[in-house]
Amino acid sequence: MQTEIVLPRTFQEARSLYEGAMKEGGGLVLISICETGSFSLSLKGNRFHIGTGDILILPPGMPIEDSDADSCGADIRYLGVRYRDFLRSIRTGRNVWTVLMYARSNPVFHLDENDRNLTSSYYKVIEGKLRTRRSYYYDEILNAILQCVIYELCVILNRDIGAVDPDRPDSRKDMIFKQFMEMLSADNGTHRNVRHYAEDLFVTPKYLSSVTQDICGESAHELILANMTARIRQDLEFSQLGIKEIALRYQFKDLAIFGKFVKHRLGLSPREYRKKYAAVISD
């Protein structure tokens, strides 16, 4: 699966991509870094001011009401990441969800000089990588860089969280989403029924799907399939298991059904995918 990262040049372009992704159902995480000057924008009735050295992080599902970013003369760098790629990058992260959910209600953070230099360096690396021709390990390298960026941002967010009342409760939806993603991270990819997770969370499958749809723009079923696909892909790429053994590991009793699933999710049959990846390694 290709990692989708965009670097909009204007706020209008960034907003168009952000809102377009919401309509498509996938969602986009939009990160705005104010290099010089200042700008403001309104989110859900609240006005936020972003000055020199500040960073704005917008998860999916936060309609932008208005902004003066393109008319105020500020120098702003934008980075957009498809939410599914964001999820994939942090799925194994420790305590990351608490940090990210904090950003939903507190989207503006200040960067000190070291943070600014670091984020600027990462931005230039991503910009340079996106300009290169696609080649072997292109997506793997891009995803590794993205992971570094996300974890560095989490370090910055953690500083702000340390100053917040630790007893401040998250909303019920946020807690359910966090627990669901933690369960998904711990799962071996064999459970693909929403009910399996919903029962452990003491909610209905319909409610669980409404929670994930509201927070990240994807259904619980799609997140489950994305988790299983990532694990199947890893087995095809790195394990010595035969294709039939991999199919059985993920409870596909029919090889034809497994083949159709992999073809739909990865674009190639299991054998073709493994052959292509083996060719990459040999080269």
Residue pairs with C-beta under 8 A, 6 or more apart in sequence:
1 84
1 88
1 139
1 229
1 230
1 233
1 265
1 266
2 139
3 82
3 85
3 139
3 142
3 143
3 146
4 81
4 82
4 85
5 79
5 80
5 81
5 82
5 85
5 126
5 130
5 142
5 146
6 17
6 28
6 79
6 80
6 81
7 77
7 78
7 79
7 80
7 123
7 126
7 127
7 130
8 14
8 17
8 78
8 80
9 78
10 69
10 70
11 32
11 39
11 67
11 69
11 70
11 76
11 78
12 70
13 78
14 30
14 32
14 78
14 80
15 64
15 67
17 28
17 30
17 80
18 28
18 30
18 58
18 64
18 80
19 63
19 64
21 27
21 28
21 60
21 80
21 82
21 83
21 217
22 28
22 60
22 61
22 63
22 217
25 217
25 218
26 82
26 83
26 84
26 217
26 218
27 59
27 60
27 61
27 82
27 83
27 84
27 216
27 217
27 218
28 60
28 80
28 81
28 82
28 83
29 57
29 58
29 59
29 60
29 80
29 81
29 82
29 83
29 86
30 56
30 57
30 58
30 78
30 79
30 80
31 55
31 56
31 57
31 58
31 78
31 79
31 80
31 81
31 153
32 50
32 55
32 56
32 58
32 69
32 76
32 77
32 78
32 79
33 54
33 55
33 56
33 76
33 77
33 78
33 79
33 111
33 119
33 120
33 123
34 50
34 51
34 52
34 53
34 54
34 55
34 56
34 74
34 75
34 76
35 52
35 74
35 75
35 76
35 77
35 120
36 52
36 74
36 75
37 51
37 52
37 72
37 73
37 74
37 75
38 49
38 50
38 51
38 52
38 54
38 72
38 74
39 49
39 50
39 67
39 68
39 69
39 72
39 74
39 76
40 47
40 48
40 49
40 50
40 67
40 68
40 72
41 47
41 48
41 50
41 56
41 64
41 65
41 66
41 67
41 68
41 69
42 48
42 64
42 65
42 66
42 67
43 58
43 62
43 63
43 64
43 65
43 107
44 62
44 63
44 65
45 65
48 56
48 107
48 108
49 108
50 56
50 108
53 110
53 111
53 112
53 116
54 108
54 109
54 110
54 111
55 108
55 109
55 110
55 111
55 119
55 153
55 156
56 107
56 108
57 103
57 107
57 109
57 153
57 157
58 64
58 107
59 83
59 100
59 103
59 104
59 215
59 216
60 83
60 215
60 216
60 217
61 214
61 215
61 216
61 217
62 104
62 107
69 76
77 123
79 123
79 126
79 149
81 146
83 216
83 217
83 218
84 218
84 226
85 143
85 146
86 146
86 150
87 181
87 216
87 223
87 226
88 143
88 226
88 230
89 143
89 146
89 147
89 150
90 96
90 100
90 147
90 150
90 151
91 181
91 184
91 185
91 227
91 230
92 185
93 150
93 151
93 154
96 150
96 151
96 154
97 177
97 178
97 181
97 182
98 161
98 170
98 178
99 154
99 157
99 158
99 161
100 154
100 157
101 170
101 174
101 177
101 178
102 157
102 160
102 161
102 164
103 109
103 157
104 174
106 160
109 156
109 157
109 160
111 119
111 156
115 152
115 156
118 152
119 149
119 152
119 153
122 145
122 148
122 149
122 152
125 145
126 142
126 145
126 146
126 149
129 138
129 141
129 142
129 145
130 142
132 138
136 280
136 283
137 280
170 178
173 211
173 214
173 215
174 215
176 201
176 203
176 208
176 211
177 211
177 212
177 215
177 216
179 201
180 197
180 201
180 208
180 211
180 212
180 220
180 223
181 223
183 197
183 200
183 201
184 197
184 223
184 224
184 227
185 227
187 227
188 231
189 227
189 228
189 230
189 231
189 232
189 250
190 228
190 249
190 250
190 251
191 197
191 224
192 221
192 224
192 225
192 228
192 251
193 224
194 205
194 208
194 209
194 220
194 221
194 224
195 205
197 208
197 220
197 224
198 204
198 205
198 207
198 208
198 220
201 208
203 211
205 220
208 220
209 219
209 220
209 221
211 220
212 218
212 219
212 220
212 223
213 219
216 223
218 226
225 265
228 250
229 265
229 266
231 250
232 246
232 250
232 262
232 265
233 266
233 273
235 241
235 246
235 249
236 243
236 246
236 262
236 270
236 273
236 274
236 277
237 274
237 277
239 246
241 249
243 255
243 258
243 270
243 271
243 274
244 255
246 258
246 270
247 253
247 255
247 258
247 270
250 258
252 258
252 261
258 270
259 269
259 270
262 268
262 269
262 270
262 273
263 269
266 273
267 273
268 276
